[in-house]
């Protein structure tokens, strides 16, 4: 009887030790293509926090906007023994071989935010839905226009960027459809496109050029908040703030939220870096633990257009982004 009791105790201890070991064995790698912008820095912090909360060790790397370095970061993480890899890819196609190699080595790979080519062997790509967010932003803009002609200055990130293309297409298609539906016709013109490289300074410079060429602009549509915030500075310097509506397809930068709250900025699409990172880590760790998940190659967070009416739901002045 004593032997059985001892055996049961040993078995229980063994099971507890095994469970603890499994928890300790969770090792998450977070390969960011850059940490050079607050949005991505906030993503990295949130991913680390989510992984640590789940009992995992964490390694992170800054690809410094260099695809070759990011490939090396991924290879180093795999060699170091990570078994969950969260990657925000610098290049949709260029990262495919590194991701495939990581998966072949038994690593559970989840892409985050920037799109990874679906041909790669990974679990899912977690992002905001540019189409759904854009549609909501476009519908809001249509309502604000009252059917009046729109002369839009478009601020884009970088040429050939698939995220930027999806963001502007989402807003413009939503705007056109809603305007026709509500008013029976649509007088919408993109008077010019500027390239702001996703940055506030780039948005300012691009807007200065657009204002010089077009004096009839009444809407600024940016592919992210940073460029629109820069455009606002150019409009302020040109004394044009009062007659131009500011709209972003995505991001939800806290500075933009504050301006929306104050009535100085129209709307933006919801793209919460912390929510994306947390969800990506949770999916990766569930895969490691063998939990069933019904996932496709793309997993989207809930879309929303953030306006003065609902900004308090999302605004956090303490946020990194």
N, C-alpha and C positions, 0 to 999 in steps of 0.2 A: 504493500500500500504506500509505504514511504517512497519506494522507488518510482511508483507511478506519479505520485505527487511531485517528486523532484523532476521527473521527466517532463511533466506538464509545465512546471515552472521554467525549466530550461527551454522548452519549446516556445513558451510565451515570451521569454526574454529574447530568444532568437528572432521571433517574428517582429518584436519591437525594434530590435537592432537592425533588422533588414529594412523595415519601414523608414527608420531614421537614416540608414545608409542611402536608400533610394532618394530621400529628400535631399540629402547632402550631395548626391551625385548630380543633381540638376545644375547644369552650368550653362548660362546664357551668354551668348556673344551678341553685341549690338554694333553692327557695322554701318556707320553713318557716312554718307558721301561727303558731307561737310558739317562742321559745327560753327561755321562762320556767319550764321544768321540766327537771331533769337528764336525763330520758329524751330529750327533744327536742334538748337541747344535745349529747348524745352522738351522736345521729343526724346532726346537722349536721357535727360533727367527723369522723365516719366517712365521710360522703359526700365531704367535701373531700379527705380523705386518699386515698380510692379514686380520685377523679378525677385528682388530682395524680400518683398512681402510674401512671395510664394515659397520662400526658403531656398532660393537659388543663389549661387555665386554668379558674379557678373563681370564680364570684360567688355569694354567699349573701345571704339576706335574712330578717329576722325580721318576720313579719306581725303580731306583738304581739297575737295572738288577735282580730284585726280583719279581717273578710272584705274590706272595701273596700281596706284597706292591702295585703292579700295580692294582690288583683287588680292594684293599681298596681305591686307588686313584679314580678309576672309580665310586665306590659306593659313595664316598664323593662328587664327582662332581655332580652326579645325585641328591643326597640329597640337594645340594646347589642350584639346580634349573637350571643347564645348559640345553639348549635345542638342542645344537649341540655338538657332541663328536667326536673328532679326536683322534684315538688311534693307536699308533705304538706298536703292541703286542709283549710281551716278549715270549709268547708261543702260537703257532697256535691253539691248542685245549684248553689249560688251560684257555684262556680268553673268551671262548664261553659263559659260563653261565652269566658272568658279562655283556657282550655285549648284550645278549638276554634280560637280566633284564632291561638294560638301554633303549633298543628299546621298550620294553613293557611299560615302564614308559613315553613313548612319546618323547624320545630323538632321534634325527636324527644322526645315527652313521656312520662314514666313517673311514675305516682302511687305514693306510698309511705305505708305504715302506715294512716292514716285513709282511709276509702273515698271514692272519687270515683264519681259516678253513671256507670254503664256506658254511658249514652247519649252521653257525651263522647267525643271523638276522641283517644284516647291509646293507647299500646302495651299496657300492662298495669298492674295495681295490685299492688304487692309488699307482702305483709303476712304476719304469722303467721296460721295458721288458728284462729280463735276456736272453731269447731266441734270441730276435732280436738284442740286443746289442752284445751278444756273437757271433752270426753269422757274424756280421760286423767285429768284432775284429779278428775272425778266418780267414775270407777272406783276411783281411789286412796282417795277419801273413803268410798266404800261399803265397801271392804275394812277400813278403819280402824274403821268404825262397828260391825262385828261383828253387824249386824242390829238394833242397839239404836235406839230412837226418836231422831230428830235434830230439834232445835229451832234453826233457823238464823236468825241475824241477817244480812240481806243489805245490803251497803254498795255503793251504785251511784254512778256518776260524775255524770252530769247527765241530766235528763229529756229523753227523745226521742233520745238519742245512740245511733246504730245499732251502734257498736262495743260499748258497754256492754250493749245488749240481746243481741247475739250472744254475748258472753262469759258472761253469767249463764244464758242459755238452753242453751249448750253444756255447762256444768257440771251444771246441774240435770237435763238430759235424760240425760247420762251417768251421773249418780248414781242416778236413778230406775231406769234400765234395768239397771244393774249390781246394785243392791240386790234387785230382783225376781228377777233371774237367780240370784243367789247364795243368797238367803234365802227366796224364795217369796212375800214380801210386803214392803211398804215403809211405814214410819211416818215420814214426812218432812214437816215443817211449816216454812214461812217465817213466823216469828212477827212479823217487822217488816222494813221496808225503810227505810234511811236514805240521804240524799244527801250525799256527801262531796266533790263537785266534784273528784274525782281526787287530792285533796291530803291530806297527813298530818294537818294541823290539822282539815280537814273530816271525816276519818274519826274522829278523836278526839271531836269534838262530836256527830256522828251516833251514835256508840257510847254516849256518855253518856246520850243521850235514850233509846236502845233498852234500855239496862240499867235505867233508871228504870221503863220500862213493862213489861219482861219479865224476871223473875228466873230463868227456866228455860232461858235460852240456853246451848247447849253447843257450837255451831259458829258461827264468824264466816266468812262467805264474802264476799270483796270482789272488785270488778271490776278492781282493780289492787293492787299491793303497798303503795303509799303509804298508801292508806286503811286497809288492814289494820294497817300499822305504827302508825298513829294510834290505831286501835281497841285495839291492844295496850296502849297507854299508859292508856287509859280503864279497861281490864280490870285493869291493875296497880294503879291508884289505888283501884279497888273491891275489891281483893283477890280477884279472880275468875280469875286467870291459870291456875290449876291445873286447872280443870274445863271449859275452853273450848278447842276446837281451832281454830287459825287457818289459813285456806286462801285463796289468791288465784287467780282465773281466769287471770291473766296478768301478765307483765312480766319478773320476774327481776331485781329491783333488788338491788344488791349488799348492802344492809343486810338485806334479806329472806334472801338466800343465807347471810349470816353467822348469822342467827338459826336458819335451817333446819339449818345445820351444827352449831349448839350444842344443837339439840333444843328450841328455844323457839318454833318456827313449823312448821306441818305441811308445806305444799307450795304450789307456784306453777306456773303454766304458762309455758313458754318463749316469750319475745317479745324477742329480742335486737335492740336498736336499731341496733347496728353492723352486724350481719349483714344486716338489711333494707336499710340505706343502701348497703352495698357491692354487694349484688345489684342494686338499682335502678340504680346508676351503671353497672355492667357491662352491663346490658341496654340502657341508653340509648346507650352508646358503641358497642356491637355494632351497633345499629340505624343509627347514624351511618356506620359503616364498611361497611354493606351486608351484614353477616353474617346468614345465615339463622338464625332462631330459631322454634321451635314453641311459640307462646305463646297463651294465652287472655287474656281480660280480667282474670283473677285469677291471680297467681303466689304460691304459699305456700312459706314456709320449713318445714323439717321440724319437726313438733310434738314436744313432750316434757312430761312432768310432772317437775318438779325436787323431789326429796325428799332426806332425809338420806343415802339410799343412793347417790345419784349427783351430789350438789351439787358435789363437787370437780371434776367435769368442766366445770362452767360458771362457777364462782366465780372472779372476778378482782378482788382487793382494790384494784387500781389503776384499775379502770374508772371512767369519769365517772358511770356510772349503776349 
